[in-house]
Amino acid sequence: MRNFFLHLLFWVIFFLMWNQVVYFYISNQINRLYFSALDVSLIIAAFYMIYLYVVPNYFRRKSVMRLMLLAFMVVILLAGLYSWIMTIFLHHRLVPIRFDFSWNYTDLQFNRFFIALLGVLAGCFVKLGMDRIQVGRKMEIMEKEKSQAELTYLKAQINPHFLFNSLNSLYTQLELNPQAAKGTLVSLAELLRYQLYDCTADSIPLTKELAYLENYFNLQKIRKDNCSASLLIKGYHENLQIAPLLLILFVENAFKYVSDYDEKENSIHIEINVTNTGINFYCVNTFDVNYPQQADDMNKGIGLNNVKKRLELIYTHKFNLNVESKNELYRVELTLNLK
């Protein structure tokens, strides 16, 4: 119904403009309306024959030649019909002509031909243009649905990965300090509650994500007694939102792949600077060069690829991620615009 009124409004405006522009030289308003009505009705007939029948039935079947042939037939048919109608009306003066009138009927036929051609071309361009817009919208919706499905899949992969690492930490602590493991279990429950309830949203307050990150860091630090681990969070902005569980993979990897030297220092350092528009995340850990497979896993692992895909899907052109392994140090630098 809405489209019907839009079409009706367009044709009313088009008729009024045609009446004023094309037949401006006719002083008698009745005659101007008469000629304008015949012209515009011819355009409308040609337009909708193409718009509703010819293009939908033949263009989509890739029958371009048949489409062109039918369009030409529509022009000839309507031009001939309206020329005949106008000839009868003008010859027999069925409508009073209130000005000195002389008409070359060959010119009349050519005029009807070009007016019908105008309607046919308009029908083709409008229908093809609208179809193109609809296809574009469908593609956009499909792309969004695909992106959402990918994000759901990637987030689903995070939970088992996190739980596996956390249970490993708890198992280690149960052997070393059963009493302290009780507190760790409570912390783990809080972290899982965060994942189950807060992380279902597309975005969460940055403050919550950083608090979760800090709790996780402290939990993992327990089982790394031969590692110097530090976390520094600077700055604060309560209005910033971030996609949940976006940074945790970098922290997980730092603890997972940190070196385990006996005679050299093993270290993890994480620094997060919060600005008014986003965050600068920096993480560096030592790794054992004697295990090249570890370095390869850090750079090409499933988890890192997941984070990259999420960043590309959610923060396209709004992030800069650099990952480097050099001189026994593995570095991750992420600049993320959250505005």
DRENDO-1510 file (C-alpha; in Angstrom, 1 decimal, always signed):
<recs>
REC; n; res; u; v; w
REC; 1; MET; +0.0; +0.0; +0.0 .
REC; 2; ARG; +2.9; +2.4; +0.8 .
REC; 3; ASN; +4.4; +1.7; -2.6 .
REC; 4; PHE; +1.1; +2.4; -4.3 .
REC; 5; PHE; +0.8; +5.8; -2.8 .
REC; 6; LEU; +4.5; +6.6; -3.6 .
REC; 7; HIS; +3.9; +5.7; -7.2 .
REC; 8; LEU; +0.7; +7.7; -7.3 .
REC; 9; LEU; +2.3; +10.7; -5.8 .
REC; 10; PHE; +5.2; +10.5; -8.3 .
REC; 11; TRP; +2.8; +10.3; -11.3 .
REC; 12; VAL; +0.7; +13.2; -10.1 .
REC; 13; ILE; +3.8; +15.4; -9.7 .
REC; 14; PHE; +5.1; +14.1; -13.1 .
REC; 15; PHE; +1.8; +15.0; -14.8 .
REC; 16; LEU; +1.8; +18.5; -13.3 .
REC; 17; MET; +5.4; +19.1; -14.5 .
REC; 18; TRP; +4.7; +17.7; -18.0 .
REC; 19; ASN; +1.6; +19.9; -18.2 .
REC; 20; GLN; +3.6; +23.0; -17.4 .
REC; 21; VAL; +6.8; +22.3; -19.2 .
REC; 22; VAL; +5.9; +20.4; -22.4 .
REC; 23; TYR; +2.6; +22.3; -23.2 .
REC; 24; PHE; +3.5; +25.7; -21.9 .
REC; 25; TYR; +2.7; +27.2; -25.3 .
REC; 26; ILE; -1.0; +26.2; -25.1 .
REC; 27; SER; -2.9; +29.0; -23.3 .
REC; 28; ASN; -6.1; +27.0; -22.8 .
REC; 29; GLN; -5.9; +25.0; -19.6 .
REC; 30; ILE; -8.4; +22.3; -20.7 .
REC; 31; ASN; -6.4; +21.6; -23.9 .
REC; 32; ARG; -3.2; +21.4; -22.0 .
REC; 33; LEU; -4.7; +19.0; -19.5 .
REC; 34; TYR; -6.0; +16.9; -22.4 .
REC; 35; PHE; -2.8; +16.6; -24.2 .
REC; 36; SER; -0.8; +16.0; -21.0 .
REC; 37; ALA; -3.2; +13.3; -19.9 .
REC; 38; LEU; -2.7; +11.4; -23.2 .
REC; 39; ASP; +1.1; +11.8; -23.1 .
REC; 40; VAL; +1.5; +10.8; -19.4 .
REC; 41; SER; -1.0; +7.9; -19.7 .
REC; 42; LEU; +1.1; +6.6; -22.6 .
REC; 43; ILE; +4.3; +6.8; -20.5 .
REC; 44; ILE; +2.6; +5.1; -17.6 .
REC; 45; ALA; +1.3; +2.3; -19.8 .
REC; 46; ALA; +4.7; +1.7; -21.3 .
REC; 47; PHE; +6.4; +2.0; -17.9 .
REC; 48; TYR; +4.3; -0.6; -16.1 .
REC; 49; MET; +4.3; -3.1; -19.0 .
REC; 50; ILE; +8.1; -3.1; -18.8 .
REC; 51; TYR; +8.3; -2.7; -15.0 .
REC; 52; LEU; +5.8; -5.4; -14.0 .
REC; 53; TYR; +6.0; -7.9; -16.9 .
REC; 54; VAL; +8.8; -7.7; -19.4 .
REC; 55; VAL; +11.9; -7.1; -17.2 .
REC; 56; PRO; +10.9; -9.5; -14.3 .
REC; 57; ASN; +10.1; -12.3; -16.8 .
REC; 58; TYR; +12.9; -12.1; -19.3 .
REC; 59; PHE; +15.8; -10.2; -17.8 .
REC; 60; ARG; +16.3; -12.6; -14.9 .
REC; 61; ARG; +16.4; -15.5; -17.4 .
REC; 62; LYS; +19.3; -13.9; -19.2 .
REC; 63; SER; +17.1; -13.5; -22.3 .
REC; 64; VAL; +18.4; -10.1; -23.2 .
REC; 65; MET; +17.6; -10.3; -26.9 .
REC; 66; ARG; +14.0; -11.3; -26.1 .
REC; 67; LEU; +13.8; -8.5; -23.6 .
REC; 68; MET; +14.9; -5.9; -26.2 .
REC; 69; LEU; +12.5; -7.4; -28.8 .
REC; 70; LEU; +9.5; -7.2; -26.4 .
REC; 71; ALA; +10.4; -3.7; -25.3 .
REC; 72; PHE; +10.5; -2.6; -28.9 .
REC; 73; MET; +7.1; -4.3; -29.5 .
REC; 74; VAL; +5.7; -2.5; -26.5 .
REC; 75; VAL; +6.9; +0.8; -28.0 .
REC; 76; ILE; +5.4; +0.1; -31.4 .
REC; 77; LEU; +2.1; -1.2; -30.0 .
REC; 78; LEU; +1.5; +1.6; -27.6 .
REC; 79; ALA; +2.7; +4.3; -30.1 .
REC; 80; GLY; +0.4; +3.0; -32.7 .
REC; 81; LEU; -2.6; +2.7; -30.3 .
REC; 82; TYR; -2.2; +6.2; -29.0 .
REC; 83; SER; -1.6; +7.7; -32.4 .
REC; 84; TRP; -4.8; +6.1; -33.6 .
REC; 85; ILE; -6.7; +7.4; -30.5 .
REC; 86; MET; -5.3; +10.9; -30.9 .
REC; 87; THR; -6.0; +10.9; -34.6 .
REC; 88; ILE; -9.7; +10.1; -34.0 .
REC; 89; PHE; -10.0; +12.7; -31.2 .
REC; 90; LEU; -8.3; +15.4; -33.2 .
REC; 91; HIS; -9.9; +14.6; -36.6 .
REC; 92; HIS; -13.4; +14.5; -35.3 .
REC; 93; ARG; -12.8; +17.2; -32.7 .
REC; 94; LEU; -14.2; +15.0; -29.9 .
REC; 95; VAL; -12.5; +17.4; -27.6 .
REC; 96; PRO; -12.9; +21.0; -28.3 .
REC; 97; ILE; -9.6; +22.5; -29.5 .
REC; 98; ARG; -9.6; +26.2; -28.4 .
REC; 99; PHE; -6.7; +27.4; -30.4 .
REC; 100; ASP; -5.6; +27.4; -34.1 .
REC; 101; PHE; -4.7; +23.8; -34.7 .
REC; 102; SER; -2.9; +22.1; -37.5 .
REC; 103; TRP; -1.1; +18.8; -37.1 .
REC; 104; ASN; +1.0; +16.7; -39.3 .
REC; 105; TYR; -0.1; +13.1; -38.5 .
REC; 106; THR; +3.4; +11.7; -39.4 .
REC; 107; ASP; +4.8; +14.0; -36.7 .
REC; 108; LEU; +2.1; +12.7; -34.3 .
REC; 109; GLN; +3.2; +9.1; -34.8 .
REC; 110; PHE; +6.8; +10.0; -34.3 .
REC; 111; ASN; +6.0; +11.9; -31.1 .
REC; 112; ARG; +4.0; +9.0; -29.8 .
REC; 113; PHE; +6.9; +6.6; -30.6 .
REC; 114; PHE; +9.4; +8.7; -28.6 .
REC; 115; ILE; +7.0; +9.2; -25.7 .
REC; 116; ALA; +6.4; +5.4; -25.5 .
REC; 117; LEU; +10.1; +4.9; -25.8 .
REC; 118; LEU; +10.6; +7.2; -22.8 .
REC; 119; GLY; +8.2; +5.1; -20.7 .
REC; 120; VAL; +9.9; +1.9; -21.8 .
REC; 121; LEU; +13.4; +3.2; -20.9 .
REC; 122; ALA; +12.2; +4.5; -17.6 .
REC; 123; GLY; +10.6; +1.2; -16.8 .
REC; 124; CYS; +13.8; -0.7; -17.6 .
REC; 125; PHE; +16.1; +1.6; -15.6 .
REC; 126; VAL; +13.8; +1.9; -12.6 .
REC; 127; LYS; +13.1; -1.9; -12.4 .
REC; 128; LEU; +16.8; -2.9; -12.9 .
REC; 129; GLY; +17.9; -0.2; -10.4 .
REC; 130; MET; +15.5; -1.3; -7.8 .
REC; 131; ASP; +16.4; -5.0; -8.3 .
REC; 132; ARG; +20.1; -4.0; -7.9 .
REC; 133; ILE; +19.3; -2.2; -4.7 .
REC; 134; GLN; +17.3; -5.2; -3.4 .
REC; 135; VAL; +20.1; -7.6; -4.3 .
REC; 136; GLY; +22.6; -5.3; -2.5 .
REC; 137; ARG; +20.4; -5.2; +0.6 .
REC; 138; LYS; +20.1; -9.0; +0.6 .
REC; 139; MET; +23.8; -9.4; +0.2 .
REC; 140; GLU; +24.4; -7.0; +3.1 .
REC; 141; ILE; +21.9; -8.9; +5.3 .
REC; 142; MET; +23.6; -12.2; +4.4 .
REC; 143; GLU; +27.0; -10.8; +5.1 .
REC; 144; LYS; +25.9; -9.5; +8.5 .
REC; 145; GLU; +24.3; -12.9; +9.3 .
REC; 146; LYS; +27.5; -14.6; +8.1 .
REC; 147; SER; +29.6; -12.3; +10.3 .
REC; 148; GLN; +27.3; -12.9; +13.3 .
REC; 149; ALA; +27.5; -16.6; +12.8 .
REC; 150; GLU; +31.3; -16.4; +12.6 .
REC; 151; LEU; +31.5; -14.3; +15.8 .
REC; 152; THR; +29.2; -16.8; +17.6 .
REC; 153; TYR; +31.5; -19.7; +16.5 .
REC; 154; LEU; +34.7; -17.9; +17.5 .
REC; 155; LYS; +33.3; -16.9; +20.9 .
REC; 156; ALA; +32.2; -20.5; +21.4 .
REC; 157; GLN; +35.7; -21.7; +20.8 .
REC; 158; ILE; +37.0; -19.4; +23.5 .
REC; 159; ASN; +35.2; -21.0; +26.4 .
REC; 160; PRO; +36.7; -24.5; +26.2 .
REC; 161; HIS; +40.2; -23.0; +25.7 .
REC; 162; PHE; +39.9; -20.8; +28.7 .
REC; 163; LEU; +38.4; -23.6; +30.9 .
REC; 164; PHE; +41.1; -26.0; +29.9 .
REC; 165; ASN; +43.9; -23.6; +30.9 .
REC; 166; SER; +42.1; -22.6; +34.2 .
REC; 167; LEU; +41.6; -26.2; +35.3 .
REC; 168; ASN; +45.3; -26.9; +34.6 .
REC; 169; SER; +46.1; -24.0; +36.9 .
REC; 170; LEU; +43.8; -25.2; +39.6 .
REC; 171; TYR; +45.1; -28.8; +39.3 .
REC; 172; THR; +48.7; -27.5; +39.9 .
REC; 173; GLN; +47.6; -25.5; +42.9 .
REC; 174; LEU; +45.7; -28.4; +44.5 .
REC; 175; GLU; +49.0; -30.3; +44.6 .
REC; 176; LEU; +51.0; -27.4; +46.0 .
REC; 177; ASN; +48.5; -25.6; +48.3 .
REC; 178; PRO; +45.1; -27.1; +48.7 .
REC; 179; GLN; +43.9; -24.4; +51.1 .
REC; 180; ALA; +44.7; -21.6; +48.6 .
REC; 181; ALA; +43.0; -23.6; +45.9 .
REC; 182; LYS; +39.7; -23.0; +47.6 .
REC; 183; GLY; +40.0; -19.3; +47.0 .
REC; 184; THR; +41.2; -20.0; +43.5 .
REC; 185; LEU; +38.1; -22.1; +42.9 .
REC; 186; VAL; +35.9; -19.2; +43.9 .
REC; 187; SER; +37.8; -16.9; +41.6 .
REC; 188; LEU; +37.3; -19.4; +38.8 .
REC; 189; ALA; +33.6; -19.5; +39.5 .
REC; 190; GLU; +33.4; -15.7; +39.2 .
REC; 191; LEU; +35.3; -15.9; +35.9 .
REC; 192; LEU; +33.0; -18.5; +34.5 .
REC; 193; ARG; +29.9; -16.6; +35.7 .
REC; 194; TYR; +31.3; -13.6; +33.8 .
REC; 195; GLN; +31.6; -15.7; +30.6 .
REC; 196; LEU; +28.2; -17.2; +30.9 .
REC; 197; TYR; +26.2; -14.1; +31.6 .
REC; 198; ASP; +28.1; -10.9; +30.8 .
REC; 199; CYS; +29.8; -12.1; +27.6 .
REC; 200; THR; +26.5; -12.9; +25.8 .
REC; 201; ALA; +26.2; -9.3; +24.8 .
REC; 202; ASP; +27.9; -7.9; +21.7 .
REC; 203; SER; +29.8; -5.4; +23.8 .
REC; 204; ILE; +30.4; -4.8; +27.5 .
REC; 205; PRO; +32.0; -2.0; +29.5 .
REC; 206; LEU; +35.7; -1.9; +29.2 .
REC; 207; THR; +36.0; -1.7; +33.0 .
REC; 208; LYS; +34.4; -5.2; +33.3 .
REC; 209; GLU; +36.6; -6.7; +30.7 .
REC; 210; LEU; +39.8; -5.3; +32.3 .
REC; 211; ALA; +38.6; -6.6; +35.7 .
REC; 212; TYR; +38.1; -10.0; +34.2 .
REC; 213; LEU; +41.5; -9.8; +32.6 .
REC; 214; GLU; +43.1; -8.9; +35.9 .
REC; 215; ASN; +41.4; -11.8; +37.7 .
REC; 216; TYR; +42.5; -14.2; +35.1 .
REC; 217; PHE; +46.0; -12.9; +35.2 .
REC; 218; ASN; +46.2; -13.5; +39.0 .
REC; 219; LEU; +44.7; -17.0; +38.6 .
REC; 220; GLN; +47.3; -17.9; +36.0 .
REC; 221; LYS; +50.2; -16.3; +37.9 .
REC; 222; ILE; +49.7; -18.9; +40.7 .
REC; 223; ARG; +51.0; -21.8; +38.8 .
REC; 224; LYS; +54.0; -19.9; +37.4 .
REC; 225; ASP; +56.2; -19.7; +40.5 .
REC; 226; ASN; +59.4; -19.6; +38.4 .
REC; 227; CYS; +58.1; -16.7; +36.2 .
REC; 228; SER; +58.2; -13.0; +36.9 .
REC; 229; ALA; +54.7; -11.8; +35.8 .
REC; 230; SER; +53.4; -8.2; +36.0 .
REC; 231; LEU; +50.2; -6.5; +34.8 .
REC; 232; LEU; +49.9; -2.7; +34.7 .
REC; 233; ILE; +46.6; -1.0; +33.8 .
REC; 234; LYS; +46.8; +2.8; +33.3 .
REC; 235; GLY; +44.0; +5.2; +32.6 .
REC; 236; TYR; +40.2; +5.0; +33.0 .
REC; 237; HIS; +37.2; +5.7; +30.9 .
REC; 238; GLU; +33.9; +4.4; +32.1 .
REC; 239; ASN; +32.0; +5.0; +28.8 .
REC; 240; LEU; +34.1; +2.8; +26.6 .
REC; 241; GLN; +32.6; -0.5; +25.4 .
REC; 242; ILE; +34.6; -3.5; +24.0 .
REC; 243; ALA; +33.7; -6.8; +22.5 .
REC; 244; PRO; +34.0; -9.4; +25.3 .
REC; 245; LEU; +36.9; -11.8; +25.6 .
REC; 246; LEU; +38.9; -10.0; +23.0 .
REC; 247; LEU; +42.2; -9.6; +24.9 .
REC; 248; ILE; +42.2; -12.7; +27.0 .
REC; 249; LEU; +43.8; -14.9; +24.3 .
REC; 250; PHE; +47.0; -12.8; +24.4 .
REC; 251; VAL; +47.2; -13.3; +28.1 .
REC; 252; GLU; +46.5; -17.0; +27.8 .
REC; 253; ASN; +49.3; -17.4; +25.2 .
REC; 254; ALA; +51.8; -15.5; +27.3 .
REC; 255; PHE; +51.3; -17.9; +30.2 .
REC; 256; LYS; +51.0; -20.9; +27.9 .
REC; 257; TYR; +54.2; -20.3; +25.9 .
REC; 258; VAL; +56.4; -18.4; +28.4 .
REC; 259; SER; +59.9; -20.0; +28.7 .
REC; 260; ASP; +60.7; -22.4; +31.5 .
REC; 261; TYR; +64.4; -21.8; +32.0 .
REC; 262; ASP; +66.2; -22.8; +35.1 .
REC; 263; GLU; +69.2; -20.5; +34.8 .
REC; 264; LYS; +67.6; -17.6; +32.9 .
REC; 265; GLU; +64.8; -15.3; +33.7 .
REC; 266; ASN; +61.3; -16.2; +32.6 .
REC; 267; SER; +59.0; -13.2; +32.4 .
REC; 268; ILE; +55.6; -11.9; +31.3 .
REC; 269; HIS; +54.8; -8.2; +31.2 .
REC; 270; ILE; +51.4; -6.8; +30.2 .
REC; 271; GLU; +50.6; -3.1; +30.0 .
REC; 272; ILE; +47.3; -1.6; +29.1 .
REC; 273; ASN; +46.9; +2.1; +28.5 .
REC; 274; VAL; +43.3; +3.4; +28.4 .
REC; 275; THR; +42.7; +6.6; +26.5 .
REC; 276; ASN; +39.6; +8.6; +25.8 .
REC; 277; THR; +39.0; +6.8; +22.5 .
REC; 278; GLY; +40.4; +3.3; +23.1 .
REC; 279; ILE; +43.2; +1.2; +24.4 .
REC; 280; ASN; +46.8; +0.4; +23.7 .
REC; 281; PHE; +47.6; -3.1; +24.7 .
REC; 282; TYR; +51.2; -4.4; +25.1 .
REC; 283; CYS; +52.2; -7.9; +26.1 .
REC; 284; VAL; +55.7; -9.4; +26.0 .
REC; 285; ASN; +56.9; -12.8; +27.3 .
REC; 286; THR; +60.1; -14.8; +27.0 .
REC; 287; PHE; +60.0; -18.0; +25.1 .
REC; 288; ASP; +62.4; -20.9; +24.6 .
REC; 289; VAL; +64.1; -20.7; +21.2 .
REC; 290; ASN; +65.0; -24.4; +21.5 .
REC; 291; TYR; +61.4; -25.2; +20.8 .
REC; 292; PRO; +60.7; -23.6; +17.4 .
REC; 293; GLN; +57.3; -25.3; +17.3 .
REC; 294; GLN; +56.1; -23.2; +20.2 .
REC; 295; ALA; +57.0; -20.0; +18.4 .
REC; 296; ASP; +55.2; -21.2; +15.3 .
REC; 297; ASP; +52.1; -22.0; +17.4 .
REC; 298; MET; +52.2; -18.6; +19.0 .
REC; 299; ASN; +52.2; -16.9; +15.6 .
REC; 300; LYS; +49.9; -19.2; +13.7 .
REC; 301; GLY; +47.8; -20.9; +16.3 .
REC; 302; ILE; +44.0; -21.2; +16.1 .
REC; 303; GLY; +43.5; -18.9; +19.0 .
REC; 304; LEU; +45.4; -16.0; +17.4 .
REC; 305; ASN; +43.6; -16.5; +14.1 .
REC; 306; ASN; +40.3; -16.3; +16.0 .
REC; 307; VAL; +41.3; -13.0; +17.6 .
REC; 308; LYS; +42.3; -11.6; +14.2 .
REC; 309; LYS; +39.1; -12.6; +12.6 .
REC; 310; ARG; +37.0; -11.1; +15.4 .
REC; 311; LEU; +39.0; -7.8; +15.1 .
REC; 312; GLU; +38.4; -7.7; +11.4 .
REC; 313; LEU; +34.7; -8.5; +11.7 .
REC; 314; ILE; +34.0; -6.1; +14.6 .
REC; 315; TYR; +36.6; -3.3; +14.4 .
REC; 316; THR; +37.4; -3.1; +10.6 .
REC; 317; HIS; +39.9; -0.3; +10.0 .
REC; 318; LYS; +39.8; +0.6; +13.7 .
REC; 319; PHE; +42.7; -1.5; +15.0 .
REC; 320; ASN; +46.4; -2.1; +14.5 .
REC; 321; LEU; +47.8; -5.5; +15.6 .
REC; 322; ASN; +51.5; -6.3; +15.5 .
REC; 323; VAL; +52.8; -9.7; +16.6 .
REC; 324; GLU; +56.5; -10.4; +16.7 .
REC; 325; SER; +58.8; -13.1; +18.0 .
REC; 326; LYS; +62.5; -12.1; +18.1 .
REC; 327; ASN; +65.5; -12.5; +20.4 .
REC; 328; GLU; +63.7; -14.9; +22.7 .
REC; 329; LEU; +60.9; -12.4; +23.2 .
REC; 330; TYR; +57.3; -12.7; +21.9 .
REC; 331; ARG; +55.6; -9.3; +21.6 .
REC; 332; VAL; +52.0; -8.4; +21.0 .
REC; 333; GLU; +50.9; -4.8; +20.4 .
REC; 334; LEU; +47.3; -3.8; +19.8 .
REC; 335; THR; +46.0; -0.4; +19.3 .
REC; 336; LEU; +42.2; -0.4; +19.3 .
REC; 337; ASN; +39.8; +2.5; +18.7 .
REC; 338; LEU; +36.6; +1.9; +20.7 .
REC; 339; LYS; +34.7; +5.0; +19.6 .
</recs>
